[in-house]
Amino acid sequence: MADIKISGRKVSVSDSMRDHVNDKIGDALKVFDIKPMSCDVVLRVDKNPSNPDRKMCEVTVFVRDYVVRVEASSPDMYAAIDEAAEKVTRQLRKYKTRVIDKKQRAVIAEPEHVKDLADLIEPTEEEPEDDDVLVREKYIDLKPMTEEQALVQTDLLGHDFYVFENAATGLVNVIYHRHNGGYGIIKPRLEPEDA
C-alpha cells in the first residue's frame, strides 16, 4: 500500500480523523496499486466563517511521473474526506485506463527525464485582495514531454490549462480545455531567420 502523509492546517488531526483518512484514501489508492506511489493529505479549515463548506480535504497522489490532485470541501470534515476519496478513485481509474490504452497501442515511450511535476510549481507570498493587482506569481521548471503526456497531466491535476516544453520541438506550448468541449494547444509561431 502507498505511504499516506497526513497533516492539518488550522485543525488538529485527531486519531479518528487519521484512521478515517487511512481507511478511505487507502481504499481509493488500491484502485491502482503501483510502485512508486505516495500520497499527501492536507486537512484544513477555511478562515472565512461565511463559507458553509469550510472543512477541506486536499489529496495529492504521486504516481510514477504523474501527479493526481483532488480537493473536496464540506461542512463536515469526514464528509470532505469521503468526497475526496471518491474523486481520487475516479482520477486513478482515469489514469489507469490511459496507461492501459497506451500500453495496448504502444504509441510513444515516455522520456526518462520526466520527473514529479509537483516540484515544478513554487507558490509565492500571500495573495492581495484587489481584483486589479497581480495576485500570484508561479515559477515552473519546464520538462520536455509529449502533447499526450501534457494532456494526461492536465486531466490528473484538474487544471484548465498546462504549460510544458514540447519534446518534439523543444518549444513552450500550452494545452487547454475548450469551453465547447475538447482540448486546444497554443504553439509559438516562429519568425523566419531572414525576416
C-alpha positions in Angstrom: 0.0 0.0 0.0 1.1 3.6 -0.6 2.6 5.8 2.1 0.0 8.3 3.2 1.2 11.5 4.9 -1.5 13.4 6.8 -1.2 17.0 8.0 -3.6 19.6 9.3 -3.8 23.4 8.7 -5.8 25.3 11.3 -7.2 22.0 12.5 -5.7 19.3 14.8 -5.8 15.9 13.2 -7.4 13.5 15.7 -6.7 9.8 15.8 -10.2 9.1 14.5 -9.7 11.5 11.5 -6.3 9.9 10.8 -8.0 6.4 10.8 -10.8 7.7 8.6 -8.2 9.1 6.1 -6.2 5.9 6.1 -9.3 3.8 5.5 -11.0 5.9 2.8 -8.0 7.2 1.0 -6.2 3.9 1.4 -9.1 2.1 -0.2 -9.1 4.7 -3.1 -5.4 4.1 -3.7 -6.0 0.3 -4.1 -7.6 1.1 -7.4 -4.2 1.4 -8.9 -1.7 -0.3 -6.6 1.6 0.5 -8.2 5.1 1.3 -7.0 6.3 4.0 -6.5 3.2 5.8 -5.2 3.0 8.2 -2.3 0.1 10.4 -1.1 -0.1 13.7 0.8 -3.4 14.5 2.6 -3.9 18.0 4.0 -7.0 18.6 6.2 -7.8 22.3 6.7 -10.4 24.7 7.8 -11.1 27.8 5.7 -10.8 31.1 7.6 -13.9 32.6 6.1 -16.8 31.9 8.6 -19.4 32.8 5.9 -18.3 29.9 3.8 -20.7 26.9 4.6 -18.2 24.4 3.2 -15.2 25.4 5.4 -13.8 21.9 6.0 -11.5 20.9 3.2 -9.5 17.8 2.3 -6.7 18.1 -0.3 -5.2 14.9 -1.6 -2.1 14.8 -3.8 -1.0 11.4 -5.2 2.4 10.9 -6.8 2.2 8.1 -9.3 5.5 7.4 -11.2 5.9 10.5 -13.4 2.4 12.0 -12.8 0.6 13.9 -10.1 -3.1 13.4 -9.3 -4.6 16.1 -7.2 -8.1 16.5 -5.8 -9.8 18.8 -3.4 -13.2 18.4 -1.6 -15.0 20.6 0.8 -18.0 20.2 3.1 -19.4 21.5 6.4 -18.2 18.2 7.9 -14.5 17.1 7.7 -15.4 13.4 7.5 -17.8 14.1 4.5 -15.0 16.1 2.8 -12.6 13.1 3.3 -15.2 10.7 1.8 -15.8 13.0 -1.2 -12.0 13.4 -1.8 -11.6 9.6 -1.7 -14.3 9.2 -4.4 -12.6 11.8 -6.5 -9.2 10.1 -6.1 -10.8 6.8 -7.1 -12.2 8.4 -10.3 -8.9 10.1 -11.2 -6.8 7.0 -10.6 -9.2 4.9 -12.7 -8.9 7.5 -15.5 -5.1 7.4 -15.2 -5.1 3.6 -15.2 -7.3 3.5 -18.3 -5.0 5.8 -20.1 -1.9 3.8 -19.1 -3.5 0.5 -20.2 -4.7 2.1 -23.5 -1.2 3.5 -24.0 0.4 0.1 -23.4 -2.0 -1.6 -25.8 -1.4 1.0 -28.5 2.3 1.2 -27.8 2.5 4.6 -29.4 5.2 6.6 -27.7 7.7 5.6 -24.9 7.9 8.1 -22.1 11.2 10.1 -21.8 13.3 9.1 -18.8 13.9 12.7 -17.8 10.2 13.4 -16.8 10.1 13.8 -13.0 7.4 14.5 -10.4 5.6 17.6 -11.5 4.6 18.7 -8.0 8.2 20.0 -7.6 7.8 22.3 -10.6 5.4 24.8 -9.1 6.7 27.2 -6.4 4.0 29.4 -4.9 5.0 32.8 -3.8 3.7 35.1 -1.0 0.1 35.6 0.2 -2.3 36.9 -2.3 -3.6 40.5 -2.0 -7.4 41.2 -2.1 -7.6 43.7 -5.0 -9.0 42.5 -8.4 -6.7 44.7 -10.5 -3.5 43.5 -8.8 -1.3 40.6 -9.9 -2.2 38.2 -7.1 0.1 35.3 -7.7 3.3 34.5 -9.5 4.4 31.0 -10.1 7.7 29.8 -11.5 7.9 26.4 -13.2 10.7 24.3 -14.5 9.7 23.1 -17.9 10.3 19.4 -18.6 10.1 18.1 -22.1 7.0 15.9 -22.7 4.7 14.9 -25.5 1.4 16.6 -26.1 -0.3 13.4 -24.9 1.6 13.4 -21.6 0.7 17.1 -21.1 -3.0 16.3 -21.8 -2.9 13.5 -19.2 -1.2 15.8 -16.7 -3.8 18.5 -17.3 -6.6 16.0 -16.5 -4.9 14.5 -13.5 -4.3 17.9 -11.9 -7.8 19.1 -12.8 -6.4 22.3 -14.3 -7.9 24.2 -17.3 -4.5 24.6 -18.9 -1.0 23.2 -18.7 2.3 24.8 -19.8 5.0 22.4 -21.0 8.1 22.1 -23.2 7.1 20.1 -26.3 9.6 17.2 -26.5 9.3 17.1 -30.3 10.1 20.8 -31.0 11.8 22.0 -27.8 9.3 25.0 -27.7 7.0 26.1 -24.9 3.3 25.0 -25.6 0.1 25.5 -23.6 -2.6 22.8 -23.7 -6.1 23.8 -22.5 -9.7 22.7 -22.1 -12.1 24.4 -24.6 -15.4 25.7 -23.3 -17.3 23.8 -26.0 -15.5 20.6 -25.4 -12.2 19.0 -26.4 -8.8 20.5 -26.0 -6.7 23.1 -27.7 -3.0 23.7 -27.9 -1.1 27.0 -28.2 2.2 26.9 -30.1 4.5 29.8 -30.8 4.8 31.0 -34.4 8.5 31.3 -35.2 9.7 34.1 -37.5 11.9 33.1 -40.4 15.5 33.8 -39.8 15.8 36.2 -42.9 12.8 38.4 -41.7 
